[in-house]
Amino acid sequence: MNATNNGAPSEPPVPDSIKTHPAWFRLIDQRNWYDKKSQHCQGWYKRLKLAQIALAVLIPATSLLPADCAKWAASIAGILIAVLEAAQQMNQYSTLWVTYRATAERLKHEQYLFLANAGPYKGLADPARLIALAERVEEHVSTEHANWFNETRSSVTATSEDKK
């Protein structure tokens, strides 16, 4: 059983018969994957934005440098800001952070509904509950993947049209 620092459980207990079922494994695997990816994207987004802000704040300070140095320092800072923003736009860290977090939270919600025998799992025997869990987990993952595909395709299409 997982425990927090004060000894209270951080996850509800799960019967062994459930833990070993492929539907449960898939739920936990996907929930953890989306959680980890969300944290990864959040970290990169915040690092890139903080670097951009720091560079932007330094641009006025470059006016205190000798004229030749000031123009080079300000130019380089501006270029770096543009490159960092381009990296953020290409990798879509902001969008993916939010999308992955939303999917992770939907999967966590599904986990607790399942364990509480609530919502779509209410009144079902374990075999039927596990089938419903498998279907609902795959629906969440498939929806997220379809949304990602559509957003990626539309951003690629927009980029292609901009080049015309």
N, C-alpha and C positions, 0 to 999 in steps of 0.2 A: 504494500500500500504506500502511495506517495504521501509525504507529510510536509507541511510547511514548517517554518522555524519554531513555532509555538507548539508543535506536536499534533495539531488538528489536520485531518486529511485534506489534501488539496484536490483530490479526485474521489468521487464516490466509488465504493467497492464494486467490482464487476465479477460475477460468477465465472469460474474457470470454463464452464461449458460455452459461455459467450466469448470470453477472451480468445479462445482458439478457433472461433468461426471466421472464415474469410471475410464476411461482411464487416465484422468488428475490426479485424486487422486493417482492412481498407479504410474504414472510417478514421482510425487513429493515425494511420500512415499519412493520409491526405490532410487531416487536421494539422499534424505536425509539420508537413511539408509547406502548407500555406502559411502557417504561423512563422516558420523559419524564413521563408521567402519574403514575407511582409516585413519582418524585422530587418532583413538584408537591404531591401529597397528603401525602407525608411532611413536606415543609416547612411546609405549612399546619397539619397536626396538631401538630407540635412548637412552632410559634409560638403557637398557641392554648393549648396546655397550659402552656407557659412563662409566658404572660400570666396564666393562671389561678393558677398557683403563686405568681407574684410578687404578685398581688392578695391571695391568701390569706395570704401571709406578712405583708403590710402591715396586715391587719385587727387583729392584736394591738397593732401599733405605734400604731394610731389612739387607743388608750387613753391615750396620752401627750399627746394634744391636749386643748384645752379641751372640756368636756362637750358643748356644742352642736355643735362641729366634729367631735368624735369620733363622735357618733351618725350624722351625715351622711356622714362619710368611710367608716365601716364599712358603712353601708347601700349607698352607691354601689359600694363594692368588691364587696359581696355580689351586687348586681344585675348588675354587669359579669361576675362569675364565671358567673352563671346564663346570661347572654346568650352568652358565649363557648362554654359547654358546649352550649347549644342550637344554635349555629352548627355546632359539631363534629358533633352528632348529625344535624342536617338534611343536612349535606354528606357525612357518613360518611367523613371523611378517613382515619381509622385503618383501617377495613375496606378501603377502596379502595386504600390504600397497600400493604397486604399482598396483596390480590388481584391488583392490577396487577403487583407485583413477582414474584409466583408465575408469572403468565402470561408476563412478559418472560423469566424464567429458563427456563420450559418451551420457549419459542421459541428461546432461545439453545442449549439442549440439542439441539433439533431441528436447528438449523443445524450444530452440530458433528458430530452423527451423520451428517447428509447429506454433509458435506465429507470425513468419514473413511470413507465407504462402509460404515458400520456399522449395526447394528440392523436396522430394516425396509428399509434401503437396500442392504444387503449383497448383492452379486452381481447388482444390477440395472444395465442399461444406462442411459445418461443420460436418454433420453426417459421411461423407466419410473420412474426415480428422481425426476425433476421432477414427474411426475404424482402420485407418492406424497407428495412434499413438499407440493404444493398441497393435497392432500386432508388431510394431517395438520395443516398450518398452519390451514386453515379449521376443522378439528375443534377445535383449541385455542381459536381465537377464538370460535367458536360456543358452546363450553362455557362460556367466561368470560362471554359475553353472556347466556346462559341463566341462569347463576348470579346475575348482576347483576339481571336482570329479576325472578327469583324473590325475591331479597332485597328489592328495591325494592317489589314487590307486597306482600310480607308485612309490611314496615314501614309501608306506607300502610294496609293492612288493620288492623294493630294500632293505628295512630293513629286511624283511623275508629271502631274499637270502643271506644277510650278515651273518645271524645267522647259516646258513647251513654249 
